[in-house]
Amino acid sequence: MLEIRPNCEVCDKNLPPYSTEAYICSYECTYCKACAENILHNVCPNCGGGLSPRPIRPETERRAGVSLAKQPASTNRVHTKYSSEEIKEFTESVKDISPENR
């Protein structure tokens, strides 16, 4: 199950569980749409994978036990360990390689 992390790892923007601006990699590293597009260029600075829109966990329990209330989002804020320069250097080196070939 996805953690649904609460913030962008680059700019620390709040990304609530219902946000349509949250992007994740296959390891759930989480970024806002602006950072994903303009800074990261669809490259996760941690793993080099591509970024996809994060699914939204239903707030309403339409099936027993399956909802945001029953399976809450994470409250643990995560921040990248890389500097802006390290991110830029890394993303520039792989952004022109399609995610499925990285």
Secondary structure per residue as TSV (DSSP state, phi and psi in degrees):
chain	resnum	aa	ss	phi	psi
A	1	M	-	360.0	139.0
A	2	L	-	-65.5	143.5
A	3	E	-	-70.0	-33.4
A	4	I	-	58.1	69.7
A	5	R	-	-66.1	148.8
A	6	P	S	-87.3	-1.0
A	7	N	B	-153.4	162.6
A	8	C	-	-76.8	131.3
A	9	E	T	-71.7	-16.1
A	10	V	T	-94.7	-55.8
A	11	C	T	-104.0	-4.4
A	12	D	-	68.7	18.1
A	13	K	-	-61.9	138.8
A	14	N	B	-66.0	132.8
A	15	L	-	-129.3	83.5
A	16	P	-	-61.6	162.9
A	17	P	T	-54.3	-27.7
A	18	Y	T	-92.6	4.0
A	19	S	-	-66.4	133.5
A	20	T	S	-93.5	4.9
A	21	E	S	-103.4	7.5
A	22	A	E	-90.5	134.4
A	23	Y	E	-123.9	144.7
A	24	I	E	-134.7	158.8
A	25	C	-	-99.9	-177.0
A	26	S	T	-68.7	-13.9
A	27	Y	T	-98.5	5.9
A	28	E	-	74.9	12.3
A	29	C	-	-56.7	137.3
A	30	T	E	-122.8	134.4
A	31	Y	E	-140.4	153.4
A	32	C	E	-78.4	162.1
A	33	K	H	-59.0	-42.2
A	34	A	H	-61.1	-45.8
A	35	C	H	-67.7	-42.1
A	36	A	H	-58.0	-40.7
A	37	E	H	-86.9	-45.2
A	38	N	H	-93.8	-25.1
A	39	I	T	-108.2	-45.0
A	40	L	S	-91.1	-18.9
A	41	H	T	52.1	44.5
A	42	N	T	65.4	28.6
A	43	V	-	-123.6	121.8
A	44	C	-	-71.4	124.1
A	45	P	T	-71.0	-11.2
A	46	N	T	-90.0	-43.5
A	47	C	T	-117.8	-15.3
A	48	G	-	86.3	-1.1
A	49	G	-	-77.4	174.2
A	50	G	-	-81.6	169.0
A	51	L	-	-117.4	142.3
A	52	S	E	-132.1	155.0
A	53	P	E	-58.1	137.2
A	54	R	-	-77.7	134.8
A	55	P	-	-65.5	156.8
A	56	I	-	-102.5	124.0
A	57	R	-	-75.3	130.2
A	58	P	-	-59.0	135.1
A	59	E	S	-78.9	-35.0
A	60	T	S	-89.7	133.0
A	61	E	-	-79.9	95.1
A	62	R	S	-93.6	-18.5
A	63	R	B	-126.2	143.5
A	64	A	T	-54.5	123.0
A	65	G	T	80.8	0.7
A	66	V	B	-115.5	98.1
A	67	S	S	-173.9	169.3
A	68	L	T	-61.9	-34.7
A	69	A	T	-66.8	-37.3
A	70	K	T	-85.7	-29.1
A	71	Q	S	-131.9	78.7
A	72	P	-	-67.1	156.6
A	73	A	-	-70.6	159.3
A	74	S	-	-68.2	149.7
A	75	T	-	-110.7	0.9
A	76	N	-	-80.0	112.1
A	77	R	-	-79.2	135.4
A	78	V	-	-119.0	139.7
A	79	H	-	-129.0	143.0
A	80	T	-	-62.7	147.3
A	81	K	S	-92.2	-1.6
A	82	Y	S	-98.8	145.8
A	83	S	-	-74.5	165.6
A	84	S	H	-58.0	-40.3
A	85	E	H	-67.2	-41.5
A	86	E	H	-64.0	-40.4
A	87	I	H	-63.5	-46.7
A	88	K	H	-60.6	-45.7
A	89	E	H	-61.6	-44.9
A	90	F	H	-67.2	-48.9
A	91	T	H	-65.1	-37.1
A	92	E	H	-61.3	-34.0
A	93	S	H	-75.2	-20.1
A	94	V	H	-126.6	-5.7
A	95	K	T	-62.6	-24.7
A	96	D	T	-88.1	-0.3
A	97	I	S	-96.6	127.0
A	98	S	-	-62.5	146.1
A	99	P	G	-52.5	-37.3
A	100	E	G	-71.0	-11.1
A	101	N	G	-111.4	4.2
A	102	R	-	-77.0	360.0
